């Protein structure tokens, strides 16, 4: 556990917040050591899966809130804020199984489903969650809108409708569009598609306040290879356009896919730390940046350590190792907060 200032304390000094994901299905919430780490390092938490449609609406006839409720209760009991993730995950792969092949009878039925989900899930935690990922990952890597039963019934209006319903129910809540476009050269089409979406929101008066940048980094080879693959100029131009439209920024799911980094742990950790520091120095230079959320604090419970995602017990994607000891990545995040310019905070600490 940290003996110095927590990452959240360092973030607050610059007008930001630091937090992390926690989950029941992933096992992290069941670990007392992980819960202690959340208390020590974080000011805000997010449910890893427990508020997603496949968790709370796994069957067409019932909502299940037990797991999400327990995580919110933990946050409340420990004076930690919560972020909400997500009200409409418009991605065909991640819908509840029963909904993947569903066909709404008409547009009214599709609107009714979206409205009911937002009212049941968003309304249940009204006043407790003040920042929601309203729509998640609706733009594919090719820059086009993903097709789901919602867009098949409503077209692009499905996305607009979700934001308008969220605003009507949660007028004091930060409403976020969240996606995984990154600074790699290969992500250009994805970034352009997200820009088109955000521009269209402004044209149509869609009440979106911020862009959530997931920040799942790495996955392209060694640090040297990654360094040649990212396009800092294009990434800055992207962030300039987003903030120029008046959007705030959040880092919502920070971690590092380290499969192709050096196998020797100390060298791997050093290269990951340098990479994370370079990335954070760039994005934290924008005064519109608010939350920085790690998608897991400990390697033991990271999705990137799971074999089904190509990981193993040797994976090192988070700030703390499997024994809950801090790694250079933790130091890199702390150093980035210390170096970041101060900004007017959106949240009260």
C-alpha positions in Angstrom: 0.0 0.0 0.0 1.2 3.5 -0.7 3.2 5.2 2.1 3.2 8.6 0.3 0.3 10.6 -1.1 -2.3 8.6 -2.8 -2.8 8.9 -6.6 -6.2 10.5 -5.9 -4.6 13.0 -3.5 -2.1 13.9 -6.2 -4.9 14.2 -8.8 -7.0 16.4 -6.6 -4.1 18.9 -6.2 -4.4 19.5 -10.0 -8.2 19.6 -10.1 -8.7 16.0 -11.2 -9.8 12.7 -9.6 -8.2 9.2 -9.7 -10.0 6.0 -9.5 -10.3 2.4 -10.6 -12.6 -0.4 -11.7 -13.8 -3.0 -9.3 -15.9 -6.1 -10.1 -17.6 -9.1 -8.5 -17.4 -11.4 -11.5 -13.7 -10.7 -11.9 -13.0 -11.5 -8.3 -11.5 -8.1 -7.3 -14.3 -7.1 -5.0 -13.9 -10.4 -3.1 -10.3 -9.6 -2.2 -9.8 -7.7 1.0 -6.4 -6.6 -0.2 -7.9 -5.2 -3.3 -10.6 -3.4 -1.4 -7.9 -1.9 0.9 -6.0 -0.8 -2.2 -9.1 1.0 -3.5 -9.5 2.8 -0.2 -5.8 3.8 -0.2 -5.5 5.0 -3.7 -8.9 6.1 -5.1 -11.5 8.8 -4.9 -13.8 7.3 -7.4 -14.8 3.8 -8.5 -16.6 2.3 -11.5 -18.2 -1.1 -11.8 -16.3 -3.2 -14.3 -19.3 -5.1 -15.6 -22.1 -5.0 -13.0 -24.1 -2.1 -14.5 -23.9 -3.3 -18.1 -27.0 -4.6 -19.8 -25.7 -8.2 -19.9 -25.4 -8.1 -16.1 -28.5 -6.3 -15.0 -30.8 -7.4 -17.8 -29.5 -10.9 -18.6 -33.1 -12.1 -19.1 -35.9 -10.2 -20.8 -38.3 -10.3 -17.8 -36.1 -9.2 -14.9 -33.5 -6.7 -13.8 -30.9 -7.9 -11.3 -29.2 -5.2 -9.2 -27.7 -7.2 -6.4 -24.1 -7.0 -7.5 -24.2 -3.4 -8.6 -25.9 -2.4 -5.3 -23.2 -4.1 -3.3 -20.5 -2.1 -5.1 -22.3 1.2 -4.7 -22.8 0.4 -1.1 -19.1 -0.2 -0.7 -18.3 3.1 -2.3 -20.8 5.0 -0.2 -19.5 3.4 3.0 -16.0 4.4 2.2 -16.8 8.0 1.0 -15.8 7.2 -2.6 -17.5 8.6 -5.6 -18.9 6.4 -8.4 -19.0 6.6 -12.2 -21.7 4.8 -14.1 -20.8 2.4 -16.9 -22.8 2.1 -19.2 -26.4 2.9 -20.1 -26.2 1.9 -23.8 -23.4 -0.3 -25.0 -24.2 -0.2 -28.7 -22.0 -3.1 -29.6 -23.5 -6.3 -31.0 -21.0 -8.5 -29.2 -21.7 -7.3 -25.8 -25.5 -7.2 -25.7 -27.4 -9.7 -23.5 -27.7 -13.0 -25.3 -31.4 -12.8 -25.6 -31.2 -9.3 -27.2 -28.5 -10.1 -29.8 -31.0 -11.8 -32.1 -34.0 -9.7 -31.0 -35.9 -7.5 -33.5 -37.9 -4.7 -32.1 -41.4 -4.6 -33.6 -41.0 -0.9 -34.4 -39.2 2.3 -33.4 -41.5 2.8 -30.4 -40.6 -0.5 -28.9 -36.9 0.2 -29.2 -37.3 3.6 -27.6 -39.3 2.0 -24.8 -36.5 -0.4 -24.1 -33.8 2.3 -24.0 -36.0 4.6 -21.9 -36.8 1.8 -19.4 -33.2 0.7 -19.1 -32.0 4.3 -18.4 -34.8 4.9 -16.0 -34.3 1.7 -14.1 -30.5 1.7 -14.0 -29.7 5.5 -14.0 -32.6 6.3 -11.8 -31.7 3.7 -9.2 -28.5 5.5 -8.5 -29.7 9.0 -9.1 -27.8 11.5 -6.9 -25.1 8.8 -6.2 -23.6 8.7 -9.6 -22.8 12.1 -11.1 -21.0 10.9 -14.3 -22.4 8.3 -16.7 -21.0 6.6 -19.8 -24.3 7.1 -21.6 -23.2 5.4 -24.8 -20.3 3.1 -25.2 -18.3 2.0 -28.3 -20.9 2.8 -31.0 -18.3 3.6 -33.6 -16.4 0.7 -35.2 -12.7 0.7 -36.1 -13.6 1.6 -39.6 -15.3 4.8 -38.4 -18.9 3.6 -39.1 -21.8 3.3 -36.7 -22.1 -0.2 -35.3 -25.4 -2.0 -36.2 -27.4 -3.5 -33.3 -31.2 -4.1 -32.8 -31.3 -0.5 -31.6 -29.9 1.1 -34.7 -31.8 -1.3 -36.9 -35.0 0.0 -35.4 -34.0 3.7 -34.9 -30.9 4.4 -37.0 -28.5 6.9 -35.5 -31.5 8.3 -33.5 -30.9 5.5 -31.0 -27.7 7.3 -29.8 -29.3 10.7 -29.7 -32.4 9.3 -27.8 -30.2 7.7 -25.1 -28.5 11.0 -24.4 -31.8 13.0 -24.3 -33.4 10.4 -22.0 -30.4 10.5 -19.7 -30.5 14.3 -19.5 -34.2 14.3 -18.8 -33.8 11.9 -15.9 -30.4 13.0 -14.7 -30.1 16.8 -15.4 -27.2 17.3 -13.0 -25.1 14.4 -14.3 -22.1 14.5 -16.6 -23.1 12.7 -19.7 -20.2 10.9 -21.5 -19.6 9.3 -24.9 -17.0 6.5 -24.2 -14.8 4.8 -26.8 -11.4 3.1 -27.3 -9.9 5.1 -30.2 -6.2 5.6 -29.4 -3.1 7.4 -30.6 -1.8 4.7 -32.8 -1.5 5.4 -36.5 -3.9 2.5 -37.2 -6.6 4.2 -35.2 -7.1 7.1 -37.7 -10.4 5.9 -39.2 -11.8 5.2 -35.7 -10.8 8.7 -34.5 -12.4 10.3 -37.5 -15.6 8.4 -36.9 -15.7 9.5 -33.3 -15.1 13.1 -34.4 -18.0 12.9 -36.9 -20.2 11.6 -34.1 -19.3 14.4 -31.7 -19.7 17.0 -34.4 -23.2 15.6 -35.2 -24.1 15.9 -31.5 -23.4 19.6 -31.6 -25.3 20.1 -34.8 -28.4 18.2 -33.5 -28.2 19.6 -29.9 -27.5 16.2 -28.3 -26.6 16.7 -24.6 -23.2 15.1 -24.4 -20.8 16.8 -22.0 -17.5 14.8 -22.4 -15.5 12.2 -24.3 -14.3 9.2 -22.4 -11.0 8.0 -23.7 -10.6 4.4 -22.6 -6.8 4.3 -22.9 -6.2 0.6 -23.3 -2.6 1.1 -24.3 0.0 -1.1 -25.9 -0.6 -4.3 -27.7 1.6 -3.4 -30.7 5.0 -4.8 -29.8 7.9 -3.6 -27.7 8.1 -0.1 -26.4 10.3 0.9 -29.3 7.8 -0.5 -31.8 5.0 1.2 -30.0 6.9 4.5 -30.0 7.1 4.3 -33.8 3.5 3.4 -34.2 1.8 6.2 -32.3 1.1 9.5 -34.0 1.4 12.3 -31.4 0.6 15.0 -33.9 -2.6 13.3 -35.1 -3.6 12.5 -31.5 -3.1 16.1 -30.4 -5.1 17.3 -33.4 -7.9 14.9 -32.4 -8.0 16.2 -28.8 -7.8 19.8 -30.1 -10.9 19.2 -32.2 -12.8 17.5 -29.4 -12.0 20.2 -26.8 -12.6 22.9 -29.4 -16.2 21.7 -29.6 -16.5 22.3 -25.9 -16.2 18.7 -24.7 -14.5 17.8 -21.5 -12.2 14.7 -21.4 -11.9 11.7 -19.2 -9.5 8.7 -19.1 -11.9 6.0 -18.3 -10.1 2.6 -18.6 -6.4 2.9 -18.3 -4.2 -0.2 -18.6 -1.4 -1.6 -20.8 -1.6 -4.7 -23.0 2.0 -5.9 -22.3 2.1 -9.2 -24.2 4.8 -8.0 -26.6 6.9 -6.1 -24.1 10.2 -7.6 -22.9 9.8 -10.8 -20.9 12.1 -9.8 -18.1 9.9 -8.2 -15.5 12.0 -5.3 -14.5 12.7 -4.2 -18.1 9.1 -4.8 -19.0 7.9 -2.6 -16.0 10.4 0.2 -16.9 9.3 0.3 -20.5 5.6 0.3 -19.6 6.2 3.0 -17.1 7.9 5.2 -19.6 5.2 4.7 -22.1 2.4 5.4 -19.6 4.2 8.6 -18.5 4.6 9.9 -22.1 0.9 9.2 -22.8 -0.3 10.8 -19.5 1.9 13.8 -19.9 0.3 14.5 -23.3 -3.4 14.0 -22.3 -3.1 15.6 -18.9 -1.8 18.7 -20.5 -5.4 19.5 -21.6 -7.1 21.4 -18.8 -10.4 19.8 -19.9 -9.2 16.5 -18.5 -11.0 15.4 -15.3 -11.1 11.8 -14.2 -8.3 9.3 -14.7 -9.7 5.8 -14.1 -7.5 2.7 -14.1 -9.2 -0.4 -15.5 -8.0 -2.4 -12.5 -5.2 -1.6 -10.0 -3.7 -5.0 -9.6 -2.4 -7.5 -12.1 -4.1 -10.4 -10.3 -7.5 -9.1 -11.3 -7.0 -7.5 -14.7 -8.9 -8.7 -17.7 -5.6 -8.5 -19.6 -4.3 -11.3 -17.3 -7.1 -13.6 -18.4 -6.1 -16.4 -20.9 -9.3 -15.8 -22.9 -7.9 -12.3 -23.7 -4.4 -13.6 -24.4 -3.1 -12.9 -20.8 -1.4 -15.1 -18.2 0.0 -15.0 -14.7 3.0 -13.2 -16.1 0.9 -10.3 -17.4 1.7 -6.9 -15.9 -0.9 -4.5 -17.2 -1.7 -2.4 -14.1 0.0 -0.2 -11.4 0.3 -3.0 -8.8 1.7 -6.6 -9.2 -0.1 -9.8 -8.2 1.1 -9.4 -4.6 -0.3 -5.9 -4.4 3.1 -4.3 -4.5 3.5 -1.0 -6.5 5.3 -1.1 -9.8 7.0 1.6 -11.8 3.7 2.2 -13.6 2.3 3.5 -10.3 5.2 5.9 -10.0 4.7 7.0 -13.6 1.0 7.9 -12.9 2.1 9.8 -9.8 4.8 11.7 -11.7 2.3 12.6 -14.4 -0.1 14.1 -11.9 2.7 16.1 -10.3 3.8 17.4 -13.7 0.3 18.2 -14.9 -1.0 21.8 -15.0 -3.6 22.7 -12.5 -7.2 23.2 -13.7 -10.6 24.2 -12.3 -12.1 21.0 -10.8 -15.4 19.8 -12.1 -16.0 17.9 -8.8 -15.7 18.8 -5.2 -13.4 16.5 -3.2 
